[in-house]
Amino acid sequence: MIQFQISNWAAWAPGLHDQSSWLAYLAAPHTPTGDETPALSEMPVMLRRRVGHLGKMALQVAYRSSEKDAQCPVIFASRYGDMAQSVEQLSQLALSNAVSPTAFSMSVHNAISALFSIARKDTGSYTAIAAGQETTEAAFTEALALLADGAASVLLVYYDEPLPQPHHIFADTPEFPHAFACLLVKAEQGISLCSKACGQSQEKDDLPGSIAVLRFLLSNQPEYLHTVGPRTWVWQRNA
């Protein structure tokens, strides 16, 4: 079984902009509030101006977690992607209005990863993943497969924000805008991930599933279970 360690990480949410604030938040969770937008000064202006709030969160943590000169496979994972942009375009179509080609290009699920690769002049492997409630696990499974195939490291970026109206009624977990990125490396003794048939019910968490995973990754907790339907994902820290 492939195991990994985190060699670098970053996270961003309203009011939570650095590692120290995130560690304090994870020790005493609350609902972050605010309307700040990441500066994203690392990205060239001509590219940065095309990016909305969700994309800036994702790209900010990607830059902070990546190795400046080294290139490695990159995974961008988001359960919903830029749903607000998609809803806006559908509303314009419903009114028989034209849709901006630029807006459409930035609403597709791999748009943010494409801008990151362009800005870094990176021609390596990029993957965009969406897998419902199991998006975080799907992204880490892909990362572990890349490490097993010989990648020295993998950059994984997760980002999401609350569903806009009218889709907000379908939200099934607590939500707030957030993004985190982890630079993963293979380890003899580290963290493993597997799935099994659901054997026991899981206590309902007060955090979005992705943040609950991040809390486990940054803690000394030996195990975290995430049950979705008939399957339980088992995160384990092996000493």
RAFEN-V533046 format. One line per field, one symbol per residue. ss: DSSP state (A for helix, B for strand, O for the rest). phi: phi as a letter, one per 30 degrees, with the letter a starting at -180 (. if undefined). burial: + if it has 16 or more other C-alpha atoms within 10 Angstrom, else -. Layout:
# RAFEN-V533046
ss=???
phi=???
burial=???
This chain:
# RAFEN-V533046
ss=OOOBBBBBBBBBBOOBOOAAAAAAAAAOOOOOOOOOOOOOOOOOAAAAOOOOAAAAAAAAAAAAAOOOOOOOBBBBBOOOOOAAAAAAAAAAAAOOOOOOAAAAAAAOOOAAAAAAAAAAOOOOOBBBBOOAAAAAAAAAAAAAAAAAOOOOOBBBBBBBOOOOOOAAAAOOOOOOOBBBBBBBBBOOOOBBBBBBBOOOOOOOOOOOAAAAAAAAAOOOOOBBBBBBOOBBBBBBBOO
phi=.dbbbcdaaabbaeibcbdddddddddbdaddbkbdbedhddceedddddcdedddddddddddcddecdcbebbcbadcidddddddddddddcicdcdedddddcddcdddddddddchccddbbcbbbhdceddddddddddddddjddabccbcaabedddcdddcdbbebadaabbbccbdbdbacbbbbaddcadcdddcbeeddddeeddcccedabcbcbhdbcdccbccd
burial=-+++++--++++++-++----+--++-----------+-+--+----+--++-+++++++++++++----+++++++++++++++++-+-------------+--++-+++++++++----+---+++++--++++++++++++-++---+-++++++++++++----------++++++++++++---++++-------------+++++++++++------++++----++++++--
